[in-house]
Amino acid sequence: LSSEHELCGIQLVEALLLVCGEKGLFYYGGIVEQCCHFYCDYYDLENYCNT
């Protein structure tokens, strides 16, 4: 994942599905602010996966 652009909308969802895989997603607020308005790396996205 590149830090040169933001992840928003469907790109953000697809990145989460790629990173989380079968674990699935755990939603809590802040992901749009972090990933769309700024940027997320792989490890930031992992924080939004189920454990």
PyMOL Python script that loads the backbone (N, CA, C, O; Angstrom):
from pymol import cmd

cmd.read_pdbstr("""\
ATOM      1  N   LEU A   1       0.847  -1.190   0.000  1.00  0.00           N
ATOM      2  CA  LEU A   1       0.000   0.000   0.000  1.00  0.00           C
ATOM      3  C   LEU A   1       0.882   1.239   0.000  1.00  0.00           C
ATOM      4  O   LEU A   1       1.841   1.329   0.767  1.00  0.00           O
ATOM      5  N   SER A   2       0.569   2.150  -0.824  1.00  0.00           N
ATOM      6  CA  SER A   2       1.378   3.352  -0.974  1.00  0.00           C
ATOM      7  C   SER A   2       0.914   4.433  -0.020  1.00  0.00           C
ATOM      8  O   SER A   2      -0.286   4.614   0.187  1.00  0.00           O
ATOM      9  N   SER A   3       1.849   5.144   0.554  1.00  0.00           N
ATOM     10  CA  SER A   3       1.511   6.272   1.413  1.00  0.00           C
ATOM     11  C   SER A   3       1.377   7.551   0.603  1.00  0.00           C
ATOM     12  O   SER A   3       1.164   8.621   1.173  1.00  0.00           O
ATOM     13  N   GLU A   4       1.497   7.457  -0.716  1.00  0.00           N
ATOM     14  CA  GLU A   4       1.460   8.639  -1.558  1.00  0.00           C
ATOM     15  C   GLU A   4       0.049   9.096  -1.886  1.00  0.00           C
ATOM     16  O   GLU A   4      -0.139  10.204  -2.388  1.00  0.00           O
ATOM     17  N   HIS A   5      -0.947   8.260  -1.610  1.00  0.00           N
ATOM     18  CA  HIS A   5      -2.324   8.677  -1.850  1.00  0.00           C
ATOM     19  C   HIS A   5      -3.217   8.118  -0.758  1.00  0.00           C
ATOM     20  O   HIS A   5      -2.862   7.172  -0.055  1.00  0.00           O
ATOM     21  N   GLU A   6      -4.374   8.724  -0.637  1.00  0.00           N
ATOM     22  CA  GLU A   6      -5.306   8.329   0.397  1.00  0.00           C
ATOM     23  C   GLU A   6      -6.175   7.178  -0.088  1.00  0.00           C
ATOM     24  O   GLU A   6      -6.354   6.982  -1.291  1.00  0.00           O
ATOM     25  N   LEU A   7      -6.715   6.417   0.867  1.00  0.00           N
ATOM     26  CA  LEU A   7      -7.661   5.347   0.563  1.00  0.00           C
ATOM     27  C   LEU A   7      -9.041   5.810   0.982  1.00  0.00           C
ATOM     28  O   LEU A   7      -9.287   6.080   2.158  1.00  0.00           O
ATOM     29  N   CYS A   8      -9.947   5.900   0.009  1.00  0.00           N
ATOM     30  CA  CYS A   8     -11.306   6.359   0.283  1.00  0.00           C
ATOM     31  C   CYS A   8     -12.302   5.451  -0.421  1.00  0.00           C
ATOM     32  O   CYS A   8     -11.970   4.805  -1.415  1.00  0.00           O
ATOM     33  N   GLY A   9     -13.512   5.406   0.093  1.00  0.00           N
ATOM     34  CA  GLY A   9     -14.594   4.689  -0.565  1.00  0.00           C
ATOM     35  C   GLY A   9     -14.270   3.234  -0.833  1.00  0.00           C
ATOM     36  O   GLY A   9     -13.784   2.521   0.045  1.00  0.00           O
ATOM     37  N   ILE A  10     -14.543   2.799  -2.057  1.00  0.00           N
ATOM     38  CA  ILE A  10     -14.363   1.393  -2.421  1.00  0.00           C
ATOM     39  C   ILE A  10     -12.902   0.980  -2.340  1.00  0.00           C
ATOM     40  O   ILE A  10     -12.611  -0.177  -2.038  1.00  0.00           O
ATOM     41  N   GLN A  11     -11.977   1.893  -2.600  1.00  0.00           N
ATOM     42  CA  GLN A  11     -10.554   1.559  -2.485  1.00  0.00           C
ATOM     43  C   GLN A  11     -10.194   1.213  -1.044  1.00  0.00           C
ATOM     44  O   GLN A  11      -9.393   0.311  -0.800  1.00  0.00           O
ATOM     45  N   LEU A  12     -10.781   1.924  -0.098  1.00  0.00           N
ATOM     46  CA  LEU A  12     -10.534   1.640   1.312  1.00  0.00           C
ATOM     47  C   LEU A  12     -11.109   0.280   1.685  1.00  0.00           C
ATOM     48  O   LEU A  12     -10.452  -0.509   2.363  1.00  0.00           O
ATOM     49  N   VAL A  13     -12.328   0.004   1.246  1.00  0.00           N
ATOM     50  CA  VAL A  13     -12.963  -1.284   1.537  1.00  0.00           C
ATOM     51  C   VAL A  13     -12.149  -2.426   0.931  1.00  0.00           C
ATOM     52  O   VAL A  13     -11.904  -3.432   1.596  1.00  0.00           O
ATOM     53  N   GLU A  14     -11.732  -2.277  -0.314  1.00  0.00           N
ATOM     54  CA  GLU A  14     -10.950  -3.332  -0.969  1.00  0.00           C
ATOM     55  C   GLU A  14      -9.609  -3.553  -0.272  1.00  0.00           C
ATOM     56  O   GLU A  14      -9.161  -4.692  -0.145  1.00  0.00           O
ATOM     57  N   ALA A  15      -8.971  -2.485   0.175  1.00  0.00           N
ATOM     58  CA  ALA A  15      -7.707  -2.619   0.897  1.00  0.00           C
ATOM     59  C   ALA A  15      -7.919  -3.358   2.212  1.00  0.00           C
ATOM     60  O   ALA A  15      -7.116  -4.214   2.582  1.00  0.00           O
ATOM     61  N   LEU A  16      -9.003  -3.029   2.919  1.00  0.00           N
ATOM     62  CA  LEU A  16      -9.304  -3.725   4.174  1.00  0.00           C
ATOM     63  C   LEU A  16      -9.567  -5.205   3.939  1.00  0.00           C
ATOM     64  O   LEU A  16      -9.084  -6.048   4.694  1.00  0.00           O
ATOM     65  N   LEU A  17     -10.326  -5.527   2.902  1.00  0.00           N
ATOM     66  CA  LEU A  17     -10.609  -6.933   2.599  1.00  0.00           C
ATOM     67  C   LEU A  17      -9.331  -7.682   2.244  1.00  0.00           C
ATOM     68  O   LEU A  17      -9.167  -8.842   2.620  1.00  0.00           O
ATOM     69  N   LEU A  18      -8.437  -7.035   1.530  1.00  0.00           N
ATOM     70  CA  LEU A  18      -7.166  -7.642   1.166  1.00  0.00           C
ATOM     71  C   LEU A  18      -6.314  -7.901   2.407  1.00  0.00           C
ATOM     72  O   LEU A  18      -5.742  -8.982   2.551  1.00  0.00           O
ATOM     73  N   VAL A  19      -6.228  -6.926   3.297  1.00  0.00           N
ATOM     74  CA  VAL A  19      -5.395  -7.039   4.489  1.00  0.00           C
ATOM     75  C   VAL A  19      -6.005  -8.009   5.498  1.00  0.00           C
ATOM     76  O   VAL A  19      -5.294  -8.834   6.073  1.00  0.00           O
ATOM     77  N   CYS A  20      -7.318  -7.914   5.717  1.00  0.00           N
ATOM     78  CA  CYS A  20      -7.964  -8.700   6.775  1.00  0.00           C
ATOM     79  C   CYS A  20      -8.286 -10.123   6.345  1.00  0.00           C
ATOM     80  O   CYS A  20      -8.261 -11.037   7.170  1.00  0.00           O
ATOM     81  N   GLY A  21      -8.585 -10.325   5.074  1.00  0.00           N
ATOM     82  CA  GLY A  21      -8.882 -11.666   4.585  1.00  0.00           C
ATOM     83  C   GLY A  21     -10.025 -12.317   5.346  1.00  0.00           C
ATOM     84  O   GLY A  21     -11.067 -11.700   5.567  1.00  0.00           O
ATOM     85  N   GLU A  22      -9.824 -13.568   5.745  1.00  0.00           N
ATOM     86  CA  GLU A  22     -10.869 -14.344   6.407  1.00  0.00           C
ATOM     87  C   GLU A  22     -11.176 -13.854   7.816  1.00  0.00           C
ATOM     88  O   GLU A  22     -12.227 -14.183   8.366  1.00  0.00           O
ATOM     89  N   LYS A  23     -10.283 -13.081   8.404  1.00  0.00           N
ATOM     90  CA  LYS A  23     -10.541 -12.557   9.752  1.00  0.00           C
ATOM     91  C   LYS A  23     -11.745 -11.636   9.762  1.00  0.00           C
ATOM     92  O   LYS A  23     -12.444 -11.533  10.770  1.00  0.00           O
ATOM     93  N   GLY A  24     -11.989 -10.976   8.661  1.00  0.00           N
ATOM     94  CA  GLY A  24     -13.097 -10.041   8.579  1.00  0.00           C
ATOM     95  C   GLY A  24     -12.729  -8.689   9.162  1.00  0.00           C
ATOM     96  O   GLY A  24     -11.612  -8.474   9.632  1.00  0.00           O
ATOM     97  N   LEU A  25     -13.696  -7.785   9.121  1.00  0.00           N
ATOM     98  CA  LEU A  25     -13.462  -6.403   9.529  1.00  0.00           C
ATOM     99  C   LEU A  25     -14.080  -6.128  10.881  1.00  0.00           C
ATOM    100  O   LEU A  25     -15.126  -6.675  11.231  1.00  0.00           O
ATOM    101  N   PHE A  26     -13.416  -5.271  11.636  1.00  0.00           N
ATOM    102  CA  PHE A  26     -13.946  -4.770  12.894  1.00  0.00           C
ATOM    103  C   PHE A  26     -14.037  -3.269  12.738  1.00  0.00           C
ATOM    104  O   PHE A  26     -13.019  -2.583  12.654  1.00  0.00           O
ATOM    105  N   TYR A  27     -15.263  -2.755  12.699  1.00  0.00           N
ATOM    106  CA  TYR A  27     -15.421  -1.323  12.453  1.00  0.00           C
ATOM    107  C   TYR A  27     -15.461  -0.545  13.752  1.00  0.00           C
ATOM    108  O   TYR A  27     -16.201  -0.888  14.674  1.00  0.00           O
ATOM    109  N   TYR A  28     -14.676   0.481  13.815  1.00  0.00           N
ATOM    110  CA  TYR A  28     -14.847   1.522  14.816  1.00  0.00           C
ATOM    111  C   TYR A  28     -14.447   2.836  14.174  1.00  0.00           C
ATOM    112  O   TYR A  28     -13.687   2.859  13.206  1.00  0.00           O
ATOM    113  N   GLY A  29     -14.957   3.918  14.711  1.00  0.00           N
ATOM    114  CA  GLY A  29     -14.766   5.224  14.103  1.00  0.00           C
ATOM    115  C   GLY A  29     -13.309   5.598  13.912  1.00  0.00           C
ATOM    116  O   GLY A  29     -12.422   5.097  14.603  1.00  0.00           O
ATOM    117  N   GLY A  30     -13.084   6.476  12.972  1.00  0.00           N
ATOM    118  CA  GLY A  30     -11.759   7.015  12.759  1.00  0.00           C
ATOM    119  C   GLY A  30     -11.055   6.541  11.504  1.00  0.00           C
ATOM    120  O   GLY A  30     -10.066   7.140  11.081  1.00  0.00           O
ATOM    121  N   ILE A  31     -11.558   5.465  10.903  1.00  0.00           N
ATOM    122  CA  ILE A  31     -10.842   4.922   9.741  1.00  0.00           C
ATOM    123  C   ILE A  31     -10.881   5.880   8.557  1.00  0.00           C
ATOM    124  O   ILE A  31      -9.889   6.012   7.840  1.00  0.00           O
ATOM    125  N   VAL A  32     -12.005   6.547   8.341  1.00  0.00           N
ATOM    126  CA  VAL A  32     -12.087   7.488   7.223  1.00  0.00           C
ATOM    127  C   VAL A  32     -11.161   8.665   7.469  1.00  0.00           C
ATOM    128  O   VAL A  32     -10.442   9.095   6.566  1.00  0.00           O
ATOM    129  N   GLU A  33     -11.175   9.188   8.686  1.00  0.00           N
ATOM    130  CA  GLU A  33     -10.291  10.312   9.009  1.00  0.00           C
ATOM    131  C   GLU A  33      -8.833   9.921   8.829  1.00  0.00           C
ATOM    132  O   GLU A  33      -8.037  10.697   8.300  1.00  0.00           O
ATOM    133  N   GLN A  34      -8.482   8.710   9.274  1.00  0.00           N
ATOM    134  CA  GLN A  34      -7.088   8.285   9.198  1.00  0.00           C
ATOM    135  C   GLN A  34      -6.681   7.932   7.775  1.00  0.00           C
ATOM    136  O   GLN A  34      -5.639   8.384   7.298  1.00  0.00           O
ATOM    137  N   CYS A  35      -7.485   7.135   7.097  1.00  0.00           N
ATOM    138  CA  CYS A  35      -7.063   6.560   5.808  1.00  0.00           C
ATOM    139  C   CYS A  35      -7.467   7.393   4.601  1.00  0.00           C
ATOM    140  O   CYS A  35      -6.775   7.378   3.583  1.00  0.00           O
ATOM    141  N   CYS A  36      -8.562   8.111   4.698  1.00  0.00           N
ATOM    142  CA  CYS A  36      -9.033   8.888   3.551  1.00  0.00           C
ATOM    143  C   CYS A  36      -8.491  10.315   3.598  1.00  0.00           C
ATOM    144  O   CYS A  36      -8.042  10.840   2.579  1.00  0.00           O
ATOM    145  N   HIS A  37      -8.530  10.937   4.759  1.00  0.00           N
ATOM    146  CA  HIS A  37      -8.065  12.318   4.865  1.00  0.00           C
ATOM    147  C   HIS A  37      -6.549  12.406   4.970  1.00  0.00           C
ATOM    148  O   HIS A  37      -5.956  13.413   4.584  1.00  0.00           O
ATOM    149  N   PHE A  38      -5.921  11.358   5.489  1.00  0.00           N
ATOM    150  CA  PHE A  38      -4.459  11.307   5.586  1.00  0.00           C
ATOM    151  C   PHE A  38      -3.994  10.089   4.793  1.00  0.00           C
ATOM    152  O   PHE A  38      -4.185  10.050   3.578  1.00  0.00           O
ATOM    153  N   TYR A  39      -3.390   9.097   5.439  1.00  0.00           N
ATOM    154  CA  TYR A  39      -3.053   7.843   4.758  1.00  0.00           C
ATOM    155  C   TYR A  39      -2.891   6.735   5.783  1.00  0.00           C
ATOM    156  O   TYR A  39      -2.655   6.988   6.964  1.00  0.00           O
ATOM    157  N   CYS A  40      -3.021   5.517   5.316  1.00  0.00           N
ATOM    158  CA  CYS A  40      -2.832   4.333   6.151  1.00  0.00           C
ATOM    159  C   CYS A  40      -1.791   3.434   5.508  1.00  0.00           C
ATOM    160  O   CYS A  40      -1.727   3.319   4.284  1.00  0.00           O
ATOM    161  N   ASP A  41      -0.983   2.803   6.332  1.00  0.00           N
ATOM    162  CA  ASP A  41      -0.126   1.749   5.814  1.00  0.00           C
ATOM    163  C   ASP A  41      -0.747   0.401   6.178  1.00  0.00           C
ATOM    164  O   ASP A  41      -1.820   0.344   6.778  1.00  0.00           O
ATOM    165  N   TYR A  42      -0.079  -0.655   5.817  1.00  0.00           N
ATOM    166  CA  TYR A  42      -0.591  -2.006   6.044  1.00  0.00           C
ATOM    167  C   TYR A  42      -0.930  -2.224   7.516  1.00  0.00           C
ATOM    168  O   TYR A  42      -1.974  -2.793   7.834  1.00  0.00           O
ATOM    169  N   TYR A  43      -0.059  -1.778   8.408  1.00  0.00           N
ATOM    170  CA  TYR A  43      -0.251  -2.018   9.839  1.00  0.00           C
ATOM    171  C   TYR A  43      -1.405  -1.200  10.402  1.00  0.00           C
ATOM    172  O   TYR A  43      -2.092  -1.653  11.317  1.00  0.00           O
ATOM    173  N   ASP A  44      -1.625  -0.015   9.873  1.00  0.00           N
ATOM    174  CA  ASP A  44      -2.794   0.770  10.278  1.00  0.00           C
ATOM    175  C   ASP A  44      -4.070   0.026   9.905  1.00  0.00           C
ATOM    176  O   ASP A  44      -5.004  -0.047  10.704  1.00  0.00           O
ATOM    177  N   LEU A  45      -4.113  -0.525   8.695  1.00  0.00           N
ATOM    178  CA  LEU A  45      -5.297  -1.253   8.246  1.00  0.00           C
ATOM    179  C   LEU A  45      -5.529  -2.502   9.088  1.00  0.00           C
ATOM    180  O   LEU A  45      -6.676  -2.864   9.351  1.00  0.00           O
ATOM    181  N   GLU A  46      -4.463  -3.162   9.512  1.00  0.00           N
ATOM    182  CA  GLU A  46      -4.604  -4.359  10.355  1.00  0.00           C
ATOM    183  C   GLU A  46      -5.357  -4.066  11.645  1.00  0.00           C
ATOM    184  O   GLU A  46      -6.005  -4.954  12.198  1.00  0.00           O
ATOM    185  N   ASN A  47      -5.280  -2.843  12.123  1.00  0.00           N
ATOM    186  CA  ASN A  47      -5.992  -2.471  13.351  1.00  0.00           C
ATOM    187  C   ASN A  47      -7.501  -2.532  13.188  1.00  0.00           C
ATOM    188  O   ASN A  47      -8.230  -2.533  14.180  1.00  0.00           O
ATOM    189  N   TYR A  48      -7.979  -2.581  11.954  1.00  0.00           N
ATOM    190  CA  TYR A  48      -9.413  -2.628  11.682  1.00  0.00           C
ATOM    191  C   TYR A  48      -9.896  -4.038  11.342  1.00  0.00           C
ATOM    192  O   TYR A  48     -11.032  -4.214  10.902  1.00  0.00           O
ATOM    193  N   CYS A  49      -9.038  -5.045  11.544  1.00  0.00           N
ATOM    194  CA  CYS A  49      -9.415  -6.442  11.311  1.00  0.00           C
ATOM    195  C   CYS A  49      -9.892  -7.074  12.619  1.00  0.00           C
ATOM    196  O   CYS A  49      -9.453  -6.691  13.704  1.00  0.00           O
ATOM    197  N   ASN A  50     -10.800  -8.049  12.498  1.00  0.00           N
ATOM    198  CA  ASN A  50     -11.169  -8.850  13.664  1.00  0.00           C
ATOM    199  C   ASN A  50      -9.942  -9.605  14.145  1.00  0.00           C
ATOM    200  O   ASN A  50      -9.041  -9.912  13.365  1.00  0.00           O
ATOM    201  N   THR A  51      -9.920  -9.897  15.426  1.00  0.00           N
ATOM    202  CA  THR A  51      -8.779 -10.643  15.974  1.00  0.00           C
ATOM    203  C   THR A  51      -9.098 -12.110  16.099  1.00  0.00           C
ATOM    204  O   THR A  51      -8.254 -12.889  16.543  1.00  0.00           O
TER     205      THR A  51
END
""", "prot")
cmd.dss("prot")
cmd.show_as("cartoon", "prot")
cmd.util.cbc("prot")
cmd.orient("prot")
